[in-house]
Amino acid sequence: MNLETVIYELNENIATIKLNRPESLNAFSVQLTKDLASAIDQAVADKARAIVLTGAGRAFSAGGDLMGMVEMQKKGVTVIEPMRLMHGAILKIRETEIPFVAAVNGVCAGAGTNFALACDVVFADENAIFNEAFIKIGLSPDCGGSFFLPRVVGEKIAAELMMTGDSIDAKRAVEIGMINRVVSAESLLAEATAFAKKLSLQPTAVIGRIKRMMNATFSNNLHAQLDLEEACQIESGSSPNFREGVQSFFEKRKPNFTGD
């Protein structure tokens, strides 16, 4: 696997994917987006049981690569391709049935914010700044911002953030339910990785089914969601992990779950 703009590491079933264009604050170029998707595919191939997504340098991601878009427009090349590639990467995060933990360091703007929100759990350092800055350059949001943000903070706050493009700090992001935790900059990656380790010890296939149900919960009615819960629980209940979980409960010990 040849990755130009992403650093990939696997350690004890945890894959760490680091966006690595620090000179551009990890703005999403076509290459970065392709590399991210390839790194996720590698994590699946490596049977990783959790993925940590973070950024190199002083940013998680400043969003889309505006300079790259301008150059493409000068050459008469459509900007639809990079947007569709980013949307494909967003879908890969949501549809890969492995837990994703975002470790947001510093700047997290526009599409960067939405990539963080696509992850299942979001840790941020005390210096992190979030925004939906699209409107400030005359754009409407992409990368799922209009989908994820109202679901985590409610319609009114989401409308305010998207219509103004105003930035909020990590403390405010926690207060409104946008992210899970704020930690020190020094401990960000360690704490996010420790949480990923906790998730990696759970039955990974069950976490995948939880993601499947959460992806459907706002589009399903109650009947459809109950049907989905039934189907997922039947899958889970027929697995060795369920038998191990029940046995460990009666034996009063920690279960030894697998990724299946």
PyMOL commands that set and color helices and strands:
alter all, ss='L'
color gray80, all
select helices_A, chain A and resi 22-24+30-45+66-74+80-95+111-118+133-137+145-153+155-164+170-175+188-200+204-216+222-237+240-250
alter helices_A, ss='H'
color red, helices_A
select strands_A, chain A and resi 6-11+14-19+50-55+59-61+100-104+107-109+121-125+129-131+168-169+181-183
alter strands_A, ss='S'
color yellow, strands_A
deselect
rebuild
show_as cartoon
